[in-house]
Amino acid sequence: MVTDLMNFKPQYNRIVKKNDLQKIFWRSIPLNHSWNYERMANVGFAWALMPLLKKLYPKKKDFSQALTRHLELYNVTQYISTFPMGIAAAMEEENSLNSDFDESSISNVKTALMGPLSGIGDSFFWGTVRVIATGISLPLALQGNVLGPILFFLIFNSVHYLFRYYGTFLGYGLGTNVISEVEQSGLMGKLTKYASIVGMIVVGAMTMDMVKVKFVSKIGSTKAGGSTVQSLLDGIFPGISVLIVFGLTYWLLKKKLNPLWIMLIMLLVSIAGAYFKVLG
């Protein structure tokens, strides 16, 4: 796979050139330096694309809209983050050249890729590359040899920098080809629709996986053990407590309440619920 990445050569016959993609690669390295609990890696993603967006959109209004588009919530394994960046670059290039291009498809495709890419990236780099690098370098480290940690650093980083660098060009090349094909076949509307559906599925799965709500208060005779509120809720509708939290959060966001205030409210409610033994 690494060999295929290295041999991949996209065409630079429009606005985006090779040095533009190289800038994206270099600026992707501090992706998680600005990671935040509100929108995760959005700032790093937007910062990596910023020079290219300025080039594609000379007018300040258009540039601001493009930058705002990439400040939406986004999170992906940082070692393969340049792949969706390359695809976004190709789509932004098409958007700057084609007035009929659907801007929402850019966000939809990014969101659709977020979950699958993170799953692949985490399992490969954390579950495979890191384990191999550790297995090779650990015997030396246990002997007190300084080459142990150095070898680990070289093995792990050489692999992920190769993926990060060539993934930029692969993403741009694939994005350019896909856009060209779907426009010629008239499938852009369907692509946007299906990408949006997949994106919503990914967000829903992330919500169910990452949000934990557990009611520990009991109903019924305490001597007999009783049943917890959580078990009753799960018996009626598994996951309904998470769905309620998601619905309330969505409603507060629609009311334009600052996400930081929402997180503070959740924190205070969680502390109070644990103190009064309602939540656990």
C-alpha positions as a Markdown table, in Angstrom:
| # | Residue | x | y | z |
|---|---|---|---|---|
| 1 | Met | 0.0 | 0.0 | 0.0 |
| 2 | Val | 2.9 | 2.4 | 0.8 |
| 3 | Thr | 4.4 | 1.6 | -2.6 |
| 4 | Asp | 1.0 | 2.5 | -4.3 |
| 5 | Leu | 0.9 | 5.8 | -2.4 |
| 6 | Met | 4.5 | 6.7 | -3.5 |
| 7 | Asn | 3.8 | 5.9 | -7.2 |
| 8 | Phe | 0.5 | 7.8 | -7.3 |
| 9 | Lys | 0.8 | 11.0 | -9.4 |
| 10 | Pro | -2.2 | 13.3 | -9.5 |
| 11 | Gln | -2.6 | 15.8 | -12.4 |
| 12 | Tyr | -2.0 | 19.5 | -11.7 |
| 13 | Asn | -3.7 | 21.1 | -14.7 |
| 14 | Arg | -5.9 | 23.7 | -12.8 |
| 15 | Ile | -5.3 | 25.9 | -9.8 |
| 16 | Val | -3.9 | 23.5 | -7.2 |
| 17 | Lys | -0.2 | 22.7 | -7.7 |
| 18 | Lys | 2.1 | 20.2 | -6.0 |
| 19 | Asn | 3.6 | 22.8 | -3.7 |
| 20 | Asp | 0.1 | 23.7 | -2.4 |
| 21 | Leu | -0.4 | 20.1 | -1.3 |
| 22 | Gln | 3.0 | 20.0 | 0.2 |
| 23 | Lys | 2.0 | 23.0 | 2.3 |
| 24 | Ile | -1.0 | 21.1 | 3.5 |
| 25 | Phe | 1.2 | 18.2 | 4.5 |
| 26 | Trp | 3.5 | 20.4 | 6.6 |
| 27 | Arg | 0.7 | 22.3 | 8.2 |
| 28 | Ser | -1.1 | 19.1 | 9.1 |
| 29 | Ile | 1.6 | 18.0 | 11.5 |
| 30 | Pro | 0.3 | 20.1 | 14.5 |
| 31 | Leu | -3.3 | 19.1 | 13.8 |
| 32 | Asn | -4.0 | 18.0 | 17.3 |
| 33 | His | -2.1 | 20.9 | 19.0 |
| 34 | Ser | -5.4 | 22.9 | 18.8 |
| 35 | Trp | -7.7 | 19.9 | 19.6 |
| 36 | Asn | -10.7 | 21.0 | 21.7 |
| 37 | Tyr | -13.7 | 19.4 | 23.2 |
| 38 | Glu | -16.1 | 21.6 | 21.3 |
| 39 | Arg | -15.2 | 20.8 | 17.7 |
| 40 | Met | -12.2 | 18.5 | 18.2 |
| 41 | Ala | -9.6 | 18.9 | 15.3 |
| 42 | Asn | -11.5 | 21.5 | 13.3 |
| 43 | Val | -9.0 | 24.4 | 13.9 |
| 44 | Gly | -6.0 | 22.2 | 12.8 |
| 45 | Phe | -7.9 | 21.0 | 9.7 |
| 46 | Ala | -8.8 | 24.6 | 8.7 |
| 47 | Trp | -5.3 | 25.9 | 9.4 |
| 48 | Ala | -3.8 | 23.2 | 7.2 |
| 49 | Leu | -6.0 | 24.3 | 4.3 |
| 50 | Met | -5.8 | 28.0 | 4.9 |
| 51 | Pro | -3.1 | 28.9 | 2.3 |
| 52 | Leu | -4.9 | 27.0 | -0.4 |
| 53 | Leu | -8.2 | 28.5 | 0.4 |
| 54 | Lys | -6.7 | 32.0 | 0.1 |
| 55 | Lys | -5.4 | 31.0 | -3.3 |
| 56 | Leu | -8.7 | 29.5 | -4.5 |
| 57 | Tyr | -10.9 | 32.4 | -3.1 |
| 58 | Pro | -9.2 | 35.8 | -3.6 |
| 59 | Lys | -12.3 | 37.6 | -2.4 |
| 60 | Lys | -12.4 | 38.0 | 1.4 |
| 61 | Lys | -16.1 | 37.0 | 1.6 |
| 62 | Asp | -15.6 | 33.7 | -0.3 |
| 63 | Phe | -12.5 | 32.9 | 1.7 |
| 64 | Ser | -14.3 | 33.5 | 5.0 |
| 65 | Gln | -17.2 | 31.2 | 3.9 |
| 66 | Ala | -14.7 | 28.5 | 2.9 |
| 67 | Leu | -12.8 | 28.8 | 6.2 |
| 68 | Thr | -16.0 | 28.7 | 8.2 |
| 69 | Arg | -17.0 | 25.6 | 6.3 |
| 70 | His | -13.9 | 23.8 | 7.6 |
| 71 | Leu | -14.3 | 25.0 | 11.2 |
| 72 | Glu | -17.2 | 22.6 | 11.7 |
| 73 | Leu | -16.7 | 19.7 | 14.1 |
| 74 | Tyr | -14.2 | 17.2 | 12.7 |
| 75 | Asn | -12.0 | 14.5 | 14.1 |
| 76 | Val | -9.9 | 11.9 | 12.4 |
| 77 | Thr | -6.7 | 9.9 | 13.2 |
| 78 | Gln | -4.0 | 12.5 | 12.7 |
| 79 | Tyr | -1.7 | 10.2 | 10.8 |
| 80 | Ile | -4.1 | 9.9 | 7.9 |
| 81 | Ser | -5.7 | 13.4 | 8.2 |
| 82 | Thr | -4.1 | 14.5 | 5.0 |
| 83 | Phe | -6.2 | 12.1 | 3.0 |
| 84 | Pro | -9.5 | 13.9 | 3.7 |
| 85 | Met | -7.6 | 17.2 | 3.4 |
| 86 | Gly | -6.5 | 16.3 | -0.1 |
| 87 | Ile | -10.1 | 15.4 | -1.0 |
| 88 | Ala | -11.4 | 18.6 | 0.5 |
| 89 | Ala | -8.7 | 20.5 | -1.5 |
| 90 | Ala | -10.0 | 18.9 | -4.8 |
| 91 | Met | -13.6 | 19.7 | -3.9 |
| 92 | Glu | -12.8 | 23.3 | -2.9 |
| 93 | Glu | -10.9 | 23.8 | -6.2 |
| 94 | Glu | -13.9 | 22.5 | -8.1 |
| 95 | Asn | -16.2 | 24.8 | -6.1 |
| 96 | Ser | -14.0 | 27.8 | -6.9 |
| 97 | Leu | -14.2 | 27.0 | -10.6 |
| 98 | Asn | -17.8 | 25.9 | -10.9 |
| 99 | Ser | -20.6 | 28.2 | -9.7 |
| 100 | Asp | -23.1 | 25.3 | -9.8 |
| 101 | Phe | -21.1 | 23.1 | -7.4 |
| 102 | Asp | -23.0 | 22.1 | -4.3 |
| 103 | Glu | -20.9 | 23.4 | -1.4 |
| 104 | Ser | -22.7 | 21.2 | 1.2 |
| 105 | Ser | -21.2 | 18.1 | -0.5 |
| 106 | Ile | -17.7 | 19.2 | 0.9 |
| 107 | Ser | -18.8 | 18.9 | 4.5 |
| 108 | Asn | -20.9 | 15.8 | 3.8 |
| 109 | Val | -18.0 | 13.9 | 2.2 |
| 110 | Lys | -15.7 | 14.9 | 5.1 |
| 111 | Thr | -18.2 | 13.7 | 7.7 |
| 112 | Ala | -18.8 | 10.5 | 5.8 |
| 113 | Leu | -15.1 | 9.7 | 5.8 |
| 114 | Met | -14.5 | 10.7 | 9.5 |
| 115 | Gly | -15.7 | 7.4 | 11.1 |
| 116 | Pro | -14.3 | 4.8 | 8.7 |
| 117 | Leu | -10.9 | 6.6 | 8.3 |
| 118 | Ser | -10.6 | 6.9 | 12.1 |
| 119 | Gly | -11.4 | 3.2 | 12.6 |
| 120 | Ile | -8.8 | 2.2 | 10.0 |
| 121 | Gly | -6.2 | 4.7 | 11.2 |
| 122 | Asp | -6.5 | 3.8 | 14.9 |
| 123 | Ser | -6.3 | 0.1 | 14.4 |
| 124 | Phe | -3.4 | 0.3 | 12.0 |
| 125 | Phe | -1.2 | 2.9 | 13.7 |
| 126 | Trp | -2.0 | 2.2 | 17.4 |
| 127 | Gly | -2.9 | -1.5 | 17.1 |
| 128 | Thr | -0.3 | -2.6 | 14.5 |
| 129 | Val | 2.6 | -0.2 | 13.8 |
| 130 | Arg | 3.0 | 0.8 | 17.4 |
| 131 | Val | 3.0 | -2.8 | 18.6 |
| 132 | Ile | 5.6 | -3.8 | 15.9 |
| 133 | Ala | 7.8 | -0.8 | 16.8 |
| 134 | Thr | 7.6 | -1.7 | 20.5 |
| 135 | Gly | 8.4 | -5.3 | 19.9 |
| 136 | Ile | 11.5 | -4.4 | 17.9 |
| 137 | Ser | 12.8 | -1.7 | 20.2 |
| 138 | Leu | 11.8 | -3.1 | 23.7 |
| 139 | Pro | 14.6 | -5.7 | 24.0 |
| 140 | Leu | 17.2 | -3.0 | 23.5 |
| 141 | Ala | 15.4 | -0.6 | 25.9 |
| 142 | Leu | 15.3 | -3.4 | 28.6 |
| 143 | Gln | 19.0 | -3.7 | 28.3 |
| 144 | Gly | 19.4 | 0.0 | 29.0 |
| 145 | Asn | 20.5 | 0.7 | 25.4 |
| 146 | Val | 19.6 | 4.2 | 24.3 |
| 147 | Leu | 19.0 | 2.8 | 20.8 |
| 148 | Gly | 15.7 | 1.3 | 22.0 |
| 149 | Pro | 13.6 | 4.5 | 22.3 |
| 150 | Ile | 15.4 | 5.9 | 19.2 |
| 151 | Leu | 14.6 | 2.9 | 17.2 |
| 152 | Phe | 10.9 | 3.0 | 18.3 |
| 153 | Phe | 10.8 | 6.7 | 17.3 |
| 154 | Leu | 12.3 | 6.1 | 13.9 |
| 155 | Ile | 10.1 | 3.1 | 13.0 |
| 156 | Phe | 6.8 | 4.6 | 14.1 |
| 157 | Asn | 7.4 | 8.0 | 12.7 |
| 158 | Ser | 8.9 | 6.9 | 9.3 |
| 159 | Val | 5.7 | 4.9 | 8.6 |
| 160 | His | 3.2 | 7.6 | 9.6 |
| 161 | Tyr | 5.1 | 10.4 | 7.8 |
| 162 | Leu | 5.0 | 8.4 | 4.6 |
| 163 | Phe | 1.3 | 7.9 | 5.0 |
| 164 | Arg | 0.8 | 11.5 | 5.9 |
| 165 | Tyr | 2.8 | 12.9 | 3.0 |
| 166 | Tyr | 1.6 | 10.7 | 0.1 |
| 167 | Gly | -1.9 | 10.5 | 1.5 |
| 168 | Thr | -2.2 | 14.2 | 0.7 |
| 169 | Phe | -1.7 | 13.6 | -3.0 |
| 170 | Leu | -3.7 | 10.4 | -3.1 |
| 171 | Gly | -6.7 | 12.3 | -1.5 |
| 172 | Tyr | -6.4 | 15.1 | -4.0 |
| 173 | Gly | -6.1 | 12.8 | -7.0 |
| 174 | Leu | -9.0 | 10.6 | -6.0 |
| 175 | Gly | -11.1 | 13.7 | -5.2 |
| 176 | Thr | -10.4 | 15.2 | -8.6 |
| 177 | Asn | -11.2 | 12.0 | -10.4 |
| 178 | Val | -14.4 | 11.3 | -8.5 |
| 179 | Ile | -15.7 | 14.9 | -8.9 |
| 180 | Ser | -15.0 | 14.7 | -12.6 |
| 181 | Glu | -16.8 | 11.4 | -13.0 |
| 182 | Val | -19.8 | 12.3 | -11.0 |
| 183 | Glu | -20.3 | 15.6 | -12.7 |
| 184 | Gln | -20.1 | 14.0 | -16.1 |
| 185 | Ser | -22.7 | 11.3 | -15.1 |
| 186 | Gly | -24.9 | 13.8 | -13.2 |
| 187 | Leu | -24.5 | 11.9 | -9.9 |
| 188 | Met | -23.4 | 14.9 | -7.8 |
| 189 | Gly | -26.9 | 15.2 | -6.2 |
| 190 | Lys | -27.0 | 11.5 | -5.3 |
| 191 | Leu | -23.4 | 11.6 | -4.0 |
| 192 | Thr | -24.2 | 14.6 | -1.7 |
| 193 | Lys | -27.4 | 12.8 | -0.5 |
| 194 | Tyr | -25.7 | 9.5 | 0.3 |
| 195 | Ala | -22.6 | 11.2 | 1.8 |
| 196 | Ser | -25.0 | 13.1 | 4.1 |
| 197 | Ile | -26.8 | 9.9 | 5.1 |
| 198 | Val | -23.5 | 8.1 | 5.9 |
| 199 | Gly | -22.3 | 11.2 | 7.8 |
| 200 | Met | -25.4 | 11.2 | 10.0 |
| 201 | Ile | -25.0 | 7.5 | 10.7 |
| 202 | Val | -21.4 | 8.1 | 11.7 |
| 203 | Val | -22.4 | 11.0 | 14.0 |
| 204 | Gly | -25.2 | 8.9 | 15.5 |
| 205 | Ala | -22.8 | 5.9 | 16.1 |
| 206 | Met | -20.3 | 8.3 | 17.7 |
| 207 | Thr | -22.9 | 9.7 | 20.0 |
| 208 | Met | -24.1 | 6.3 | 21.2 |
| 209 | Asp | -20.5 | 5.1 | 21.7 |
| 210 | Met | -19.1 | 8.2 | 23.4 |
| 211 | Val | -22.0 | 9.5 | 25.5 |
| 212 | Lys | -22.7 | 7.5 | 28.7 |
| 213 | Val | -25.8 | 8.0 | 30.8 |
| 214 | Lys | -26.6 | 5.7 | 33.7 |
| 215 | Phe | -29.4 | 6.1 | 36.2 |
| 216 | Val | -28.5 | 4.1 | 39.4 |
| 217 | Ser | -31.5 | 5.0 | 41.5 |
| 218 | Lys | -33.8 | 2.0 | 42.2 |
| 219 | Ile | -37.5 | 1.4 | 42.0 |
| 220 | Gly | -39.3 | -1.1 | 44.1 |
| 221 | Ser | -38.3 | -2.9 | 47.3 |
| 222 | Thr | -34.7 | -2.2 | 48.3 |
| 223 | Lys | -34.7 | -5.5 | 50.4 |
| 224 | Ala | -35.5 | -7.6 | 47.3 |
| 225 | Gly | -32.9 | -5.6 | 45.3 |
| 226 | Gly | -35.4 | -3.7 | 43.1 |
| 227 | Ser | -34.7 | -2.5 | 39.6 |
| 228 | Thr | -32.7 | 0.5 | 38.6 |
| 229 | Val | -34.3 | 3.2 | 36.5 |
| 230 | Gln | -31.7 | 2.5 | 33.8 |
| 231 | Ser | -32.7 | -1.2 | 33.5 |
| 232 | Leu | -36.3 | -0.1 | 33.1 |
| 233 | Leu | -35.5 | 2.4 | 30.5 |
| 234 | Asp | -33.3 | 0.0 | 28.6 |
| 235 | Gly | -36.1 | -2.6 | 28.7 |
| 236 | Ile | -38.5 | -0.1 | 27.1 |
| 237 | Phe | -36.1 | 1.6 | 24.7 |
| 238 | Pro | -32.4 | 0.7 | 24.8 |
| 239 | Gly | -30.3 | 3.8 | 24.6 |
| 240 | Ile | -33.2 | 6.2 | 25.2 |
| 241 | Ser | -31.3 | 8.1 | 27.9 |
| 242 | Val | -28.5 | 8.9 | 25.4 |
| 243 | Leu | -31.2 | 9.9 | 22.9 |
| 244 | Ile | -32.8 | 12.3 | 25.4 |
| 245 | Val | -29.4 | 13.9 | 26.1 |
| 246 | Phe | -28.7 | 14.2 | 22.4 |
| 247 | Gly | -32.1 | 15.8 | 21.8 |
| 248 | Leu | -31.7 | 18.3 | 24.6 |
| 249 | Thr | -28.2 | 19.2 | 23.4 |
| 250 | Tyr | -29.5 | 19.6 | 19.8 |
| 251 | Trp | -32.4 | 21.8 | 21.0 |
| 252 | Leu | -30.0 | 24.0 | 23.1 |
| 253 | Leu | -27.7 | 24.4 | 20.0 |
| 254 | Lys | -30.7 | 25.4 | 17.9 |
| 255 | Lys | -31.4 | 28.0 | 20.5 |
| 256 | Lys | -27.9 | 29.4 | 19.8 |
| 257 | Leu | -26.6 | 28.5 | 23.3 |
| 258 | Asn | -22.8 | 28.5 | 23.4 |
| 259 | Pro | -21.5 | 24.8 | 23.4 |
| 260 | Leu | -19.1 | 25.6 | 26.3 |
| 261 | Trp | -22.2 | 26.6 | 28.4 |
| 262 | Ile | -23.9 | 23.3 | 27.4 |
| 263 | Met | -20.8 | 21.3 | 28.5 |
| 264 | Leu | -20.7 | 23.3 | 31.8 |
| 265 | Ile | -24.4 | 22.5 | 32.4 |
| 266 | Met | -23.7 | 18.8 | 31.7 |
| 267 | Leu | -20.8 | 18.8 | 34.1 |
| 268 | Leu | -22.9 | 20.4 | 36.9 |
| 269 | Val | -25.9 | 18.0 | 36.3 |
| 270 | Ser | -23.5 | 15.0 | 36.3 |
| 271 | Ile | -21.9 | 16.1 | 39.6 |
| 272 | Ala | -25.2 | 16.8 | 41.2 |
| 273 | Gly | -26.7 | 13.5 | 39.9 |
| 274 | Ala | -23.7 | 11.5 | 41.3 |
| 275 | Tyr | -23.9 | 13.3 | 44.6 |
| 276 | Phe | -27.5 | 12.5 | 45.1 |
| 277 | Lys | -27.0 | 9.0 | 43.8 |
| 278 | Val | -29.2 | 9.4 | 40.8 |
| 279 | Leu | -26.5 | 9.0 | 38.2 |
| 280 | Gly | -23.5 | 6.7 | 38.4 |
